[in-house]
Amino acid sequence: MHVITVAMGSAGDVFPYIPINRQLMERGHTVTYICNVEHEQWIRGAGFEFLPVDLAFSKVADGEELWKPLAGLRILMEAMFRVMPETYRMIEEKHVPGQTVLLAPFSSFSARFAQEKLGIPLVSIHLQPAMLRTSNVPMAGLPRVFSRLVTRLRNRLIDRLFLDPMLLPPLNRFRSGIGLPPIRRGFFDWVLSPQLGLGLFPDWFTAPQPDWPANTYLTGFPLFDRITELPQEVLDYLDEGEPPIVFTAGTAMRFASRFFAVAAEVCRNLNRRGMLLTSFSEQVPADLPAGVRHFRYASFTDLLPRAAALVHHGGIGTTAQAFAAGIPQLIVPFAFDQPENAVHMRQTGCGDWIASAKLSAPLATEKLRHLLTSAEVAANCRLYAAKIEQTDPITLACDRIESLMPASRGAALQPDAVLALEAV
């Protein structure tokens, strides 16, 4: 089997596919990545064929508009439209009829076109629950039946007034060019694979909903980190005192100065050590309290088990790493799926969240003081860390992917692939 993965965006959008594709390669399949060029080092380092796309993601992330709900979605979709012809051509050229399977999120429209036009089996990958619509979530003050009706009406209005007018014209122009009929309405009715959808999160984080597509399966969190040895300066800092509180606003966020200013003040209020993680040092206050340090990057796999708590943006990968480390987390969501991830996380009893517009040092201090001292929160963190240890989401995902082409299982592993895997 030849697996073509189309995944673009930040590290959190791309890296969850790596452990799945690594195991598929170990099972004897070949893997090709179509991805924005920023991640070339990590994709090639994992032993995969890499086809670069110039998404200009760094420019996309440069603007503060990206972090506003409707404007941000429009900016991301316009970026995907720009690379849509190129990614479709890559799929068309690389696929082997009868032997290829596509892995892609809903935003990789070229993969859905290829499934429809070229007949390539497609697995829609849902990294977070927000990618799966449901009207089954209760609304405060309304009986469940009325809540469902209101949610359905709201979704239809969003589709008709915003999503369909924004998305369908460019999609239909491309469809016309490859001989496909237009989508009349209902973007979400079309975009997901009719064959298989994988939710890369566990059912204890979000229970399967009756109005999800029937071909949707949950696997659990496919934990992946840019696993590198912790820099000596990080190791020295960790060895100097008590476990620190770790703060991160995500790898793509360049407009979190207030977040890091509050972080420093919270550490001062709690008299705790703190690590501020960001590649954009201009966001970090110039005058940090004693015991608070800025670092550009540290592998969560190695760092978080030595941390007291994690304060972060609510990216699904970061949320999963905190669960795995068994530490409390405080989420300050900025946009996209992050608010919904925060709600699901709080329901586990492993942490809390603060809307970014309401973020303040006194409020964050109060919530962290509780999270750091609560025996109930500590017990919940241990419980869910154990749940993660007891599952094998990568194997579950690979088994489902292989089910689309059962005859391909057991192909010989290529020598070059073996060497690449041993080197990672």
C-alpha positions, 0 to 999 in steps of 0.5 A, spaced: 500 500 500 502 507 498 499 512 503 499 519 501 498 524 507 496 531 505 497 535 512 499 542 512 499 548 517 503 548 524 506 543 528 500 541 531 496 540 524 502 536 521 506 532 527 500 527 529 500 523 522 507 521 523 507 516 528 501 513 524 505 513 518 511 510 521 507 504 523 504 503 517 511 504 514 514 498 519 508 494 516 511 494 509 507 500 506 510 506 503 509 513 505 509 520 501 508 526 505 505 532 501 506 538 506 508 545 507 516 546 506 517 548 514 516 541 516 521 538 511 526 536 516 522 532 521 518 529 515 524 527 512 528 525 518 522 520 520 524 517 513 518 519 509 518 521 501 517 529 502 513 533 497 514 540 499 508 545 498 509 553 499 503 554 503 507 561 506 505 559 513 509 563 516 506 569 512 499 566 514 501 566 521 504 573 521 497 577 521 493 578 528 487 577 524 489 569 523 486 569 531 480 572 530 474 567 529 471 568 522 477 572 519 482 567 521 478 561 518 477 565 511 485 566 511 486 559 512 482 557 507 484 562 502 491 559 503 489 552 502 485 554 496 492 557 493 495 550 494 489 546 492 491 545 484 498 543 486 497 538 491 491 535 487 497 534 481 502 531 486 496 526 488 494 525 481 502 523 479 504 519 485 498 515 486 498 508 484 491 505 482 488 500 486 494 501 491 494 508 494 490 510 500 489 518 502 490 521 509 488 528 510 484 533 514 477 536 512 481 542 509 485 538 504 480 539 499 485 536 494 484 529 497 477 529 497 477 531 490 482 525 488 477 520 492 471 523 488 475 523 481 480 518 481 477 513 486 483 513 491 480 511 498 480 517 503 481 517 510 478 523 513 483 525 519 479 529 525 485 531 530 480 534 535 472 533 536 471 540 533 472 537 526 466 533 527 459 537 528 454 535 532 447 538 534 447 533 540 450 538 545 445 541 551 444 548 551 444 551 558 436 553 559 433 548 554 430 541 554 435 537 550 430 536 544 429 544 543 437 544 544 438 540 538 433 544 534 436 550 535 443 548 534 441 545 527 438 551 525 444 555 527 449 550 523 444 551 517 445 559 518 452 559 518 453 554 512 448 558 508 450 565 510 458 564 511 461 557 510 457 556 503 458 563 500 466 563 502 468 555 500 463 553 495 465 558 489 473 556 489 471 549 490 466 549 484 471 552 480 476 547 481 471 541 480 469 544 473 476 544 471 477 537 473 470 535 470 466 534 477 459 537 477 458 543 482 456 542 490 450 546 490 450 547 498 452 543 504 459 544 504 460 539 510 455 534 507 461 533 502 467 535 505 468 528 509 470 522 506 464 517 505 469 511 506 472 512 513 473 517 518 478 517 524 478 521 530 485 521 533 482 522 540 479 518 546 472 517 547 473 519 554 475 526 552 469 526 547 464 521 547 461 519 540 455 522 538 449 519 534 449 524 528 457 523 527 458 520 520 457 512 521 464 511 518 467 515 524 472 511 529 475 514 535 483 511 536 485 515 542 491 521 542 497 519 537 502 522 542 508 525 538 513 530 540 519 533 536 523 528 540 530 531 541 534 531 548 533 537 552 538 542 552 543 542 557 540 549 559 533 546 560 536 540 564 540 545 569 534 549 570 530 543 572 535 541 576 536 547 580 529 547 584 522 545 584 518 543 578 516 549 574 510 551 571 510 551 564 507 556 559 506 556 552 501 559 547 503 554 541 508 554 536 505 559 531 502 564 536 506 571 535 501 575 539 501 573 546 505 578 549 499 579 554 499 571 556 507 571 557 506 578 561 501 574 566 505 568 566 511 572 569 506 575 574 502 569 576 509 566 578 511 572 582 504 571 586 505 564 587 512 564 588 513 558 583 518 557 578 516 558 571 518 556 564 516 561 558 516 557 552 516 561 545 520 561 539 518 569 538 522 572 544 519 579 543 513 576 546 517 575 553 517 581 558 524 584 559 524 583 566 522 576 569 522 574 576 527 570 579 526 563 577 522 564 571 526 563 565 525 563 557 526 558 553 525 557 545 523 550 545 523 543 549 520 536 548 514 536 552 515 528 552 521 529 556 519 536 560 512 535 562 513 529 567 518 534 570 513 540 571 508 542 576 503 544 571 502 546 564 498 553 562 497 553 554 493 555 548 489 549 548 492 545 542 489 538 541 497 535 541 499 540 547 492 538 551 494 530 550 501 531 552 499 534 559 494 528 560 500 523 558 504 527 563 499 526 569 499 534 570 494 539 571 493 544 566 490 551 565 488 553 558 487 560 555 484 559 548 485 563 542 481 561 536 479 555 532 478 548 536 482 551 542 475 553 546 472 546 545 478 543 547 478 547 553 471 545 555 472 537 554 479 538 558 475 541 564 470 536 564 475 530 566 477 534 572 484 535 570 484 542 569 480 549 568 480 554 563 480 562 562 477 565 556 483 569 553 479 576 553 478 575 561 485 573 562 488 576 568 494 575 573 489 575 579 484 570 576 490 565 573 493 565 580 487 563 583 485 558 578 493 555 578 493 555 586 487 551 586 490 546 581 496 545 584 494 544 591 487 540 589 488 532 591 482 531 587 485 534 581 491 530 582 487 524 582 484 525 576 490 527 572 493 520 575 487 517 572 487 519 565 495 518 564 493 511 566 488 511 561 493 513 555 498 508 557 493 503 557 491 504 549 494 503 543 491 508 538 497 508 533 495 500 532 488 502 532 488 507 527 493 503 522 488 497 522 482 501 520 487 504 515 489 498 512 482 495 512 481 499 506 486 495 502 486 488 506 490 485 500 496 490 501 497 488 508 504 484 509 508 487 503 515 487 504 519 492 508 523 496 503 531 496 506 531 504 505 525 505 510 528 500 515 534 504 515 530 511 516 526 508 521 532 506 525 535 513 524 529 516 527 
